[in-house]
């Protein structure tokens, strides 16, 4: 049964990429929301060692995708009206990524990490600030002040996720942390390409690329959730969700 469900995930992922890349954004949003809902339920029902923060990430991200899908059916905004679905959806995405960051940070010995990787952390911090400002500035001319501020926070959070994933891999150096790093990289590149697709270049190829990267990201997120830690810290265990 599980193999059949996994095949269904692959098929739905392919349909999502085709629809999103082909410009059928409403249909693509509906398929992605369904896919994420099924993935969340599948993770909850089949994973023995569940991480509550990873589950909350899946649930919050799914909810954000569902809101994004429903937003297509709302009336068009008039001049001067506040785009509440835009703010609500993006806040949910930010919250979902924060759950992932907490998932990693809470099981790290931060004092040891900072003592061993202080130079690397400083370099990553400088690069994060530079990348966030540079990426967000590309859409400055088409965003209001509040939208720009939200995008700045959004990009800051996803860059923080990538940095935390990289530090986690440097510290743990195992397959689980490597999969998490690959997933985080795909998320970041997907978000950057999506930003370019929506605000800068209306190129069909960009739609295919960012949707493909999103599917790959969640594939690796799921794969890492099925692995146990095998790195240098034997006391590390994923936190358990209370059933």
C-alpha distance (Angstrom), angle and dihedral (degrees) to the residues before:
residue distance angle dihedral
X1 . . .
X2 3.79 . .
X3 3.82 90.7 .
X4 3.80 90.3 53.5
X5 3.81 90.9 51.2
X6 3.81 91.2 48.9
X7 3.82 90.2 51.6
X8 3.82 87.7 50.5
X9 3.82 88.9 52.9
X10 3.81 90.5 53.1
X11 3.81 91.9 49.1
X12 3.81 93.5 47.3
X13 3.80 90.2 46.7
X14 3.79 90.2 53.2
X15 3.81 91.9 47.9
X16 3.81 90.2 49.9
X17 3.82 92.1 52.1
X18 3.82 92.0 48.6
X19 3.81 94.2 47.1
X20 3.80 96.2 43.3
X21 3.78 93.4 44.0
X22 3.79 91.1 46.7
X23 3.80 92.5 55.8
X24 3.83 97.0 -105.1
X25 3.77 92.0 129.8
X26 3.83 97.8 161.4
X27 3.79 93.0 52.3
X28 3.81 91.1 41.5
X29 3.81 91.3 52.0
X30 3.81 90.6 50.9
X31 3.82 92.9 49.8
X32 3.80 92.8 46.6
X33 3.81 91.6 49.5
X34 3.82 89.8 51.2
X35 3.80 91.6 46.1
X36 3.80 92.9 50.8
X37 3.81 92.0 46.9
X38 3.81 91.1 52.5
X39 3.81 90.9 46.0
X40 3.81 91.8 51.6
X41 3.81 91.8 49.9
X42 3.80 92.0 44.3
X43 3.80 91.6 51.5
X44 3.80 91.9 47.3
X45 3.81 94.6 48.9
X46 3.80 102.0 39.2
X47 3.82 107.4 32.0
X48 3.79 114.5 92.5
X49 3.80 98.5 -166.7
X50 3.77 102.2 45.6
X51 3.78 124.1 -172.9
X52 3.79 110.7 -145.6
X53 3.80 92.4 -153.1
X54 3.80 92.1 51.3
X55 3.80 89.9 48.8
X56 3.81 90.6 50.0
X57 3.80 88.2 50.1
X58 3.81 90.7 54.4
X59 3.80 93.0 44.5
X60 3.82 95.0 47.4
X61 3.81 93.7 44.2
X62 3.82 89.4 49.2
X63 3.80 90.7 50.4
X64 3.81 90.6 49.8
X65 3.81 90.6 50.9
X66 3.81 90.4 49.1
X67 3.82 91.2 52.0
X68 3.79 89.5 47.3
X69 3.80 89.5 53.4
X70 3.82 92.9 48.9
X71 3.81 90.9 48.6
X72 3.81 89.9 69.7
X73 3.82 89.5 65.3
X74 3.80 95.8 51.2
X75 3.83 120.7 100.7
X76 3.79 116.6 -90.8
X77 3.78 114.0 -92.6
X78 3.76 119.3 -107.9
X79 3.80 121.9 -136.3
X80 3.78 111.0 -72.9
X81 3.82 95.5 17.9
X82 3.79 118.9 128.1
X83 3.79 115.4 -116.3
X84 3.80 96.7 -133.8
X85 3.85 95.2 171.5
X86 3.82 89.5 55.7
X87 3.80 92.7 53.3
X88 3.80 94.8 40.2
X89 3.79 94.5 49.0
X90 3.79 94.6 47.1
X91 3.81 92.2 46.9
X92 3.81 88.4 54.5
X93 3.81 90.8 50.3
X94 3.81 90.0 50.2
X95 3.81 90.5 49.5
X96 3.81 91.6 50.0
X97 3.81 92.0 53.7
X98 3.80 90.5 47.1
X99 3.82 88.4 57.5
X100 3.81 88.7 55.9
X101 3.80 91.9 49.3
X102 3.81 91.0 49.8
X103 3.81 89.8 48.4
X104 3.80 90.1 60.5
X105 3.80 100.6 36.2
X106 3.79 97.3 48.9
X107 3.82 92.6 62.7
X108 3.79 97.1 44.0
X109 3.76 124.1 95.4
X110 3.80 92.1 -125.7
X111 3.79 94.7 -171.5
X112 3.79 90.7 55.2
X113 3.80 92.4 42.4
X114 3.81 92.5 53.2
X115 3.78 92.5 46.3
X116 3.80 92.8 50.3
X117 3.81 100.5 36.2
X118 3.80 104.6 27.3
X119 3.82 94.7 125.6
X120 3.80 92.7 47.0
X121 3.81 91.4 48.4
X122 3.81 91.6 50.7
X123 3.82 91.5 50.2
X124 3.82 91.1 47.9
X125 3.80 90.8 49.8
X126 3.81 92.1 53.5
X127 3.81 91.8 46.2
X128 3.80 91.4 47.8
X129 3.79 93.3 53.6
X130 3.81 91.5 47.1
X131 3.82 94.2 47.2
X132 3.81 94.4 45.6
X133 3.81 93.0 51.6
X134 3.80 93.2 43.7
X135 3.82 96.1 46.7
X136 3.80 95.4 44.1
X137 3.82 91.9 47.0
X138 3.82 89.9 63.1
X139 3.81 89.1 72.3
X140 3.81 97.5 36.6
X141 3.81 94.7 108.2
X142 3.83 94.4 55.9
X143 3.81 99.6 42.2
X144 3.77 131.8 77.5
X145 3.80 120.1 -125.4
X146 3.80 93.3 -96.4
X147 3.80 93.1 44.2
X148 3.79 90.2 49.3
X149 3.81 90.5 49.9
X150 3.80 91.1 50.6
X151 3.81 91.8 48.0
X152 3.80 89.1 49.6
X153 3.81 90.8 54.4
X154 3.80 91.1 43.2
X155 3.79 93.5 52.6
X156 3.79 90.7 43.8
X157 3.80 90.9 55.6
X158 3.81 95.5 48.9
X159 3.80 91.1 47.6
X160 3.80 88.5 49.5
X161 3.81 88.1 51.8
X162 3.81 90.9 53.3
X163 3.81 92.3 47.4
X164 3.80 92.8 48.4
X165 3.82 90.0 48.1
X166 3.82 90.7 51.2
X167 3.81 92.9 47.7
X168 3.81 89.6 47.4
X169 3.81 90.5 53.2
X170 3.81 93.0 46.0
X171 3.80 89.4 50.8
X172 3.82 100.0 41.2
X173 3.82 103.1 26.2
X174 3.81 97.7 -165.6
X175 3.81 137.1 122.6
X176 3.80 94.5 -97.9
X177 3.79 93.3 55.9
X178 3.81 91.0 42.2
X179 3.82 91.4 55.2
X180 3.80 89.9 48.0
X181 3.80 90.1 51.2
X182 3.82 93.0 49.8
X183 3.81 90.2 48.8
X184 3.81 91.7 49.4
X185 3.81 91.6 49.1
X186 3.80 90.6 51.9
X187 3.81 90.5 48.8
X188 3.80 92.5 51.7
X189 3.81 95.0 46.7
X190 3.80 90.5 44.7
X191 3.81 91.0 53.2
X192 3.82 93.1 47.2
X193 3.82 92.5 49.1
X194 3.79 90.6 45.1
X195 3.80 89.7 53.4
X196 3.79 89.7 52.2
X197 3.82 91.0 46.4
X198 3.81 94.7 52.1
X199 3.81 100.6 38.5
X200 3.80 110.3 20.7
X201 3.82 118.7 19.7
X202 3.80 121.6 25.9
X203 3.79 92.7 -156.6
X204 3.81 119.1 151.0
X205 3.80 91.4 -145.6
X206 3.81 90.4 62.1
X207 3.80 89.8 57.4
X208 3.78 90.9 55.6
X209 3.81 92.5 46.4
X210 3.80 99.1 49.6
X211 3.82 93.3 43.5
X212 3.82 90.9 48.1
X213 3.81 91.0 50.5
X214 3.81 90.3 49.5
X215 3.81 91.3 53.9
X216 3.81 91.1 47.4
X217 3.82 90.5 48.7
X218 3.79 93.7 55.5
X219 3.80 90.9 44.0
X220 3.80 90.0 58.3
X221 3.80 92.4 41.6
X222 3.79 88.7 56.7
X223 3.82 92.7 44.7
X224 3.81 92.3 53.1
X225 3.79 90.4 48.7
X226 3.81 89.1 60.8
X227 3.80 94.6 53.1
X228 3.76 129.9 82.4
X229 3.76 124.6 -136.2
X230 3.81 113.8 -90.3
X231 3.79 101.3 167.9
X232 3.82 135.6 103.6
X233 3.81 97.2 -64.2
X234 3.83 110.1 73.5
X235 3.80 93.2 -178.5
X236 3.81 92.0 64.0
X237 3.79 115.8 112.3
X238 3.79 131.4 159.4
X239 3.78 111.4 -107.0
X240 3.78 114.1 -108.6
X241 3.76 125.5 -120.8
X242 3.77 113.8 -129.6
X243 3.79 109.9 -117.9
